[in-house]
């Protein structure tokens, strides 16, 4: 009986430790040509599939008919349209550079995985644009709130992928994938 109690306590301690630190996660691989995350097709993601793939989100917000599922520790944010019992993917935001989250009062984490083709926050427009020449990128510069913004859009698999660059310095800041949206 004493042995049973010791084993039970050991099992409980190990379970609590694993719960606190979390299970090791599979490395994230994002393919921007195929639009897949760890071989899951992005356009087929639902809230449930996203949680099964990435685990518990750090933040979930609902606004009218949209639900935003954030993985701030992974630099990812998914927005879904709630349609009855279904959730339809609208957009995916991949943070390439850390930005200040005014609501959370902390810096967003950058994407914690591998991106194909390789891009990072030290790449400028002139470095990223050639990676997508086969997709006829459309470069746009615009003024918004007194800031000079630059981005380019490519169409892949019937969705729009936007590569946004930091104002003035033109370093890659964020990648946003838009589904079921027209510009």
ZADREN-777667 format. One record per residue: z, y negated, x negated of N, C-alpha, C, O in turn; residue in three letters. Coordinates in steps of 0.001 Angstrom, whole numbers, padded with zeros to 6 digits, always signed. Layout:
ZYXZYXZYXZYXAla;...
***
This chain:
+000000+001188-000816+000000+000000+000000+000000-001265-000869-000700-002232-000572Unk;+000808-001241-001964+000854-002374-002878-000522-002627-003504-000945-003776-003637Unk;-001213-001556-003885-002556-001656-004455-003525-002274-003448-004342-003120-003811Unk;-003437-001866-002220-004295-002382-001157-004085-003889-000992-005048-004644-000863Unk;-002834-004318-000999-002523-005748-000847-003068-006532-002044-003648-007604-001872Unk;-002881-005996-003264-003403-006668-004461-004921-006810-004394-005463-007876-004688Unk;-005613-005717-004001-007075-005775-003891-007499-006748-002806-008467-007488-002979Unk;-006796-006755-001711-007125-007668-000609-006956-009112-001043-007803-009956-000754Unk;-005851-009400-001743-005628-010761-002233-006683-011156-003259-007167-012287-003248Unk;-007039-010231-004143-008083-010506-005143-009408-010816-004457-010102-011758-004838Unk;-009756-010033-003456-010994-010252-002709-010964-011603-002020-011963-012323-002027Unk;-009834-011957-001425-009700-013236-000733-009842-014396-001717-010517-015382-001418Unk;-009214-014288-002883-009303-015339-003898-010750-015503-004363-011238-016628-004474Unk;-011428-014412-004632-012838-014468-005064-013696-015085-003968-014550-015924-004254Unk;-013483-014682-002720-014242-015235-001598-014030-016741-001499-014992-017488-001322Unk;-012775-017198-001611-012475-018627-001533-013143-019379-002690-013678-020469-002488Unk;-013117-018805-003900-013725-019434-005060-015233-019581-004863-015794-020645-005125Unk;-015887-018519-004404-017336-018563-004168-017659-019574-003074-018668-020274-003163Unk;-016822-019660-002049-017035-020622-000972-016933-022047-001504-017720-022914-001124Unk;-015961-022288-002388-015784-023634-002939-016925-024051-003846-017421-025173-003742Unk;-017348-023166-004732-018396-023549-005683-019793-023288-005149-020765-023811-005694Unk;-019915-022492-004098-021212-022169-003528-021896-021061-004305-021595-020815-005473Unk;-022807-020409-003642-023564-019346-004295-024672-019957-005133-025188-021023-004797Unk;-025038-019304-006204-026134-019850-007007-027402-019949-006167-027753-019024-005435Unk;-028076-021081-006285-029283-021323-005506-030511-020989-006342-030513-021138-007564Unk;-031545-020540-005662-032829-020301-006311-033396-021658-006729-033333-022608-005949Unk;-033950-021774-007944-034532-023057-008365-035618-023505-007388-036363-022688-006848Unk;-035691-024816-007173-036682-025365-006249-038014-025563-006955-038073-026151-008035Unk;-039079-025071-006343-040434-025255-006846-041271-025869-005737-041511-025248-004702Unk;-041710-027100-005971-042498-027843-004993-043922-027956-005510-044162-028550-006561Unk;-044871-027383-004768-046276-027452-005160-046959-028487-004271-047111-028278-003067Unk;-047367-029594-004866-047971-030687-004100-049443-030458-003792-050008-031175-002967Unk;-050077-029487-004426-051451-029151-004079-051474-028198-002884-052325-028324-002004Unk;-050544-027253-002853-050480-026272-001761-049522-026692-000657-049516-026098+000422Unk;-048709-027714-000922-047658-028185-000013-046716-027046+000377-046560-026704+001550Unk;-046098-026476-000656-045128-025403-000452-043843-025734-001208-043867-026433-002221Unk;-042733-025225-000706-041441-025307-001372-040930-023887-001483-040629-023243-000478Unk;-040832-023396-002726-040453-021990-002970-041283-021034-002119-040744-020121-001494Unk;-042564-021244-002099-043541-020415-001386-043451-020510+000136-044146-019771+000832Unk;-042604-021409+000675-042581-021654+002123-043517-022816+002418-043419-023868+001785Unk;-044411-022637+003360-045345-023693+003723-044580-024821+004404-043883-024595+005393Unk;-044711-026037+003875-043929-027166+004364-044195-027490+005831-043265-027812+006570Unk;-045456-027408+006260-045763-027799+007646-045180-026836+008671-045129-027155+009859Unk;-044738-025655+008226-044149-024676+009145-042624-024747+009188-041985-023961+009887Unk;-042033-025698+008435-040578-025802+008414-040024-026299+009739-040577-027205+010364Unk;-038935-025696+010147-038123-026157+011275-036749-026462+010686-036515-026230+009500Unk;-035844-026978+011508-034494-027232+011007-033862-025927+010540-033249-025878+009474Unk;-034010-024882+011327-033413-023599+010967-034010-023038+009681-033276-022567+008812Unk;-035344-023082+009551-035984-022564+008337-035572-023381+007108-035381-022830+006024Unk;-035438-024703+007289-035029-025567+006183-033619-025213+005720-033357-025106+004522Unk;-032711-025031+006682-031330-024665+006333-031268-023275+005704-030474-023045+004792Unk;-032091-022352+006179-032131-021018+005568-032630-021088+004125-032174-020332+003267Unk;-033563-021995+003865-034148-022141+002536-033220-022881+001571-033099-022501+000406Unk;-032562-023944+002063-031809-024836+001177-030297-024805+001365-029567-025374+000555Unk;-029819-024156+002411-028380-024123+002657-027926-025286+003524-028721-025932+004207Unk;-026633-025529+003473-026032-026576+004306-026457-027965+003834-026339-028279+002649Unk;-026954-028808+004762-027347-030169+004375-026125-031036+004087-025022-030738+004545Unk;-026328-032111+003327-025237-033034+003040-025062-034053+004157-023992-034643+004309Unk;-026132-034259+004947-026041-035240+006034-027081-034898+007095-028206-034513+006776Unk;-026687-035046+008373-027615-034856+009486-027438-036042+010429-026323-036346+010853Unk;-028545-036708+010753-028512-037843+011678-029500-037617+012805-030588-037081+012599Unk;-029107-038031+013994-030027-037983+015132-030254-039405+015601-029302-040161+015795Unk;-031519-039774+015784-031878-041070+016333-032968-040845+017359-034084-040449+017022Unk;-032637-041099+018616-033535-040868+019753-034045-039425+019706-033255-038493+019858Unk;-035342-039226+019500-035872-037852+019524-036129-037296+018123-036819-036288+017972Unk;-035571-037956+017093-035759-037440+015738-034418-037019+015131-033368-037587+015435Unk;-034488-036022+014277-033315-035529+013563-033659-035546+012071-034663-034971+011651Unk;-032818-036210+011281-033008-036267+009834-031993-035355+009168-030787-035485+009378Unk;-032496-034435+008365-031671-033474+007643-031789-033815+006159-032864-033703+005569Unk;-030670-034232+005565-030690-034704+004174-029990-033731+003239-028946-033159+003555Unk;-030598-033570+002093-030012-032822+000979-029935-033814-000177-030746-033773-001103Unk;-028948-034705-000109-028846-035779-001096-028653-035233-002505-029110-035838-003475Unk;-027986-034105-002622-027765-033506-003942-029037-032916-004530-029104-032656-005732Unk;-030050-032701-003688-031315-032128-004154-032449-033149-004152-033557-032846-004594Unk;-032178-034366-003653-033202-035402-003605-034251-035169-002532-035402-035575-002689Unk;-033859-034512-001435-034793-034196-000345-034261-034691+000996-033057-034679+001253Unk;-035198-035128+001848-034844-035530+003207-035968-035104+004146-037136-035402+003899Unk;-035614-034409+005219-036571-033890+006184-036345-034578+007529-035207-034696+007984Unk;-037419-035029+008162-037303-035622+009484-038088-034765+010465-039254-034440+010242Unk;-037419-034408+011558-037994-033545+012582-038023-034261+013916-037175-035108+014197Unk;-039000-033919+014734-039028-034376+016115-038394-033266+016935-038822-032112+016887Unk;-037361-033636+017693-036697-032658+018552-037500-032554+019843-037635-033528+020584Unk;-038023-031383+020096-038867-031148+021266-038286-029962+022036-038722-028823+021868Unk;-037292-030249+022885-036609-029169+023597-035818-028339+022614-034951-028862+021914Unk;-036102-027054+022552-035397-026174+021615-036131-026071+020283-035624-025457+019344Unk;-037318-026665+020192-038116-026634+018965-037845-027867+018111-037455-028912+018632Unk;-038047-027750+016821-038030-028907+015921-039346-028895+015154-039713-027898+014531Unk;-040046-030021+015212-041363-030126+014577-041238-031088+013403-040737-032202+013559Unk;-041695-030659+012221-041589-031493+011023-042456-032746+011173-043617-032661+011572Unk;-041885-033898+010851-042616-035169+010894-042858-035673+009479-043963-036094+009136Unk;-041801-035624+008657-041964-036107+007282-040950-035457+006350-039901-034966+006768Unk;-041307-035476+005076-040433-034984+004013-040450-036041+002916-041514-036465+002464Unk;-039268-036458+002496-039147-037447+001438-038581-036768+000194-037545-036105+000249Unk;-039277-036944-000925-038845-036377-002198-038499-037548-003111-039371-038335-003478Unk;-037241-037659-003471-036777-038760-004324-037092-038441-005776-036616-037445-006322Unk;-037890-039287-006391-038259-039100-007790-037351-039958-008682-037017-039564-009800Unk;-036964-041114-008184-036042-041995-008902-034835-042248-008007-034973-042332-006786Unk;-033669-042369-008599-032462-042630-007818-032469-044031-007239-032749-045001-007944Unk;-032161-044139-005953-032068-045433-005279-030696-045557-004646-030062-044554-004321Unk;-030242-046776-004472-028942-047030-003885-028989-046768-002379-029823-047332-001671Unk;-028091-045912-001897-027954-045630-000472-026857-046544+000051-025672-046301-000175Unk;-027263-047594+000750-026316-048604+001223-025297-048005+002191-024122-048370+002167Unk;-025747-047095+003034-024852-046472+004011-023796-045596+003334-022615-045671+003671Unk;-024217-044776+002391-023298-043863+001706-022564-044530+000542-021589-043986+000023Unk;-023038-045712+000135-022463-046434-000999-022485-045598-002280-021507-045545-003026Unk;-023626-044949-002512-023795-044163-003731-025287-044053-004041-026137-044353-003203Unk;-025579-043619-005253-026965-043427-005664-027477-042106-005111-026779-041092-005147Unk;-028701-042126-004601-029350-040876-004199-029637-040070-005451-029942-040627-006505Unk;-029538-038764-005328-029936-037894-006427-031448-037755-006417-032087-037895-005374Unk;-032008-037481-007569-033447-037248-007656-033724-035775-007388-032827-034936-007463Unk;-034979-035476-007075-035359-034099-006789-034928-033198-007931-035193-033482-009099Unk;-034261-032111-007579-033626-031266-008602-034447-030041-008982-033921-029099-009575Unk;-035733-030049-008645-036550-028886-008964-037769-029227-009788-037846-030282-010418Unk;-038714-028316-009771-039972-028458-010509-041063-028880-009526-041165-028335-008427Unk;-041867-029845-009928-042980-030310-009097-044289-029977-009801-044451-030231-010994Unk;-045224-029400-009038-046574-029127-009519-047539-029978-008711-047530-029893-007483Unk;-048378-030802-009351-048473-031059-010770-047248-031848-011228-046608-032542-010438Unk;-046939-031729-012505-045747-032370-013033-045829-033886-012878-046786-034516-013326Unk;-044819-034458-012242-044649-035909-012155-043167-036199-012337-042317-035363-012030Unk;-042865-037398-012842-041473-037810-012938-041383-039327-012810-042396-040014-012679Unk;-040159-039836-012851-039928-041267-012610-040384-042162-013763-040342-043386-013638Unk;-040811-041586-014865-041318-042383-015986-042836-042512-015964-043437-043066-016885Unk;-043448-041992-014901-044905-042064-014791-045303-043248-013910-044689-043508-012875Unk;-046321-043941-014336-046833-045090-013586-048057-044677-012774-048560-043560-012890Unk;-048508-045598-011963-049658-045353-011100-050827-044767-011888-051439-043785-011468Unk;-051129-045373-013027-052280-044943-013827-052142-043516-014352-053142-042884-014693Unk;-050899-042997-014422-050683-041620-014877-050751-040608-013733-051170-039467-013932Unk;-050345-041023-012549-050255-040105-011407-051583-040021-010652-051985-038940-010222Unk;-052255-041142-010494-053511-041202-009732-054553-040177-010186-055161-039528-009335Unk;-054784-040005-011496-055798-039038-011935-055494-037584-011553-056408-036760-011504Unk;-054237-037260-011283-053875-035894-010906-054426-035505-009534-054463-034327-009181Unk;-054860-036522-008757-055292-036266-007385-056700-036781-007099-057040-037040-005945Unk;-057514-036932-008129-058876-037444-007928-059693-036543-006999-060571-037033-006288Unk;-059423-035251-006992-060146-034332-006103-059841-034591-004627-060557-034103-003752Unk;-058781-035356-004344-058355-035612-002964-058673-037036-002513-058165-037477-001482Unk;-059495-037755-003254-059915-039114-002926-058734-040026-002586-058624-040488-001450Unk;-057853-040291-003550-056681-041136-003274-057090-042562-002917-058056-043100-003458Unk;-056337-043162-001998-056567-044544-001576-055391-045400-002068-054292-045325-001517Unk;-055629-046213-003108-054590-047062-003686-054430-048315-002830-055414-048953-002456Unk;-053173-048660-002524-052870-049816-001686-051780-050640-002333-050779-050097-002800Unk;-051970-051964-002364-050919-052895-002783-050645-053807-001603-051572-054291-000954Unk;-049377-054039-001329-049014-054879-000199-047723-055617-000490-046940-055200-001343Unk;-047507-056699+000207-046252-057450+000083-045383-057100+001285-045847-057111+002425Unk;-044119-056789+001017-043166-056498+002076-041818-057076+001677-041280-056748+000619Unk;-041283-057926+002520-039992-058573+002248-039983-059222+000869-038989-059154+000146Unk;-041108-059854+000511-041209-060555-000754-041373-059663-001971-041316-060137-003106Unk;-041576-058372-001738-041739-057427-002855-043163-056904-002885-043748-056614-001841Unk;-043719-056783-004081-045057-056246-004270-044968-054721-004323-044507-054163-005318Unk;-045404-054047-003262-045329-052595-003193-046691-051982-003470-047723-052517-003066Unk;-046678-050854-004165-047918-050153-004466-047731-048675-004164-046699-048089-004489Unk;-048733-048082-003542-048699-046653-003238-050122-046157-003106-051058-046943-002952Unk;-050276-044829-003168-051566-044268-002810-051339-043068-001916-050350-042346-002040Unk;-052294-042876-001003-052262-041770-000048-053356-040779-000386-054455-041159-000789Unk;-053047-039515-000219-054048-038459-000292-053882-037593+000950-052786-037459+001494Unk;-054983-037014+001380-054933-036098+002518-055079-034679+001998-056073-034324+001366Unk;-054051-033871+002284-054043-032470+001881-053625-031658+003091-052596-031938+003706Unk;-054414-030658+003434-054053-029757+004525-053711-030517+005807-052706-030222+006455Unk;-054534-031481+006169-054384-032268+007398-053083-033050+007489-052579-033280+008589Unk;-052541-033458+006371-051381-034343+006392-051581-035416+005328-052436-035281+004453Unk;-050794-036469+005409-050881-037565+004457-049731-037456+003466-048569-037349+003858Unk;-050061-037484+002188-049052-037470+001139-049097-038834+000461-050128-039244-000073Unk;-047950-039538+000493-047881-040880-000084-047045-040867-001352-045909-040391-001359Unk;-047619-041392-002418-046929-041561-003695-046574-043040-003801-047458-043884-003954Unk;-045280-043355-003719-044811-044743-003744-044269-045098-005122-043602-044299-005778Unk;-044576-046316-005535-044186-046782-006857-043221-047953-006729-043312-048739-005786Unk;-042299-048069-007678-041290-049124-007658-041969-050494-007729-042966-050667-008431Unk;-041418-051464-006994-042001-052811-007022-042066-053375-008433-041156-053185-009240Unk;-043149-054064-008708-043395-054793-009953-043648-053892-011162-044643-054090-011860Unk;-042797-052926-011431-042929-052123-012649-043864-050932-012473-044361-050391-013460Unk;-044111-050518-011238-045097-049480-010888-044774-048083-011403-045684-047304-011689Unk;-043490-047757-011525-043091-046387-011858-042941-045585-010573-042554-046130-009539Unk;-043247-044290-010637-043157-043423-009465-041724-043402-008944-040776-043177-009696Unk;-041589-043639-007653-040283-043789-007023-039991-042664-006028-038892-042110-005997Unk;-041003-042340-005216-040779-041401-004119-042112-040819-003664-043157-041463-003763Unk;-042053-039596-003168-043215-038961-002548-042828-038679-001102-041774-038100-000840Unk;-043672-039085-000170-043403-038830+001246-044588-038069+001830-045741-038467+001667Unk;-044285-036975+002507-045310-036173+003174-045181-036440+004664-044116-036237+005248Unk;-046267-036895+005277-046264-037211+006711-047073-036144+007462-048226-035873+007124Unk;-046456-035550+008475-047123-034600+009350-047243-035202+010743-046424-036023+011155Unk;-048282-034775+011462-048465-035200+012858-048407-036719+013000-047896-037232+013996Unk;-048927-037433+012012-048890-038892+012007-050255-039393+011565-050880-038823+010670Unk;-050708-040459+012200-051967-041074+011759-051674-042486+011302-050787-043153+011834Unk;-052438-042941+010298-052283-044300+009773-053521-045088+010088-053610-046265+009737Unk;
***
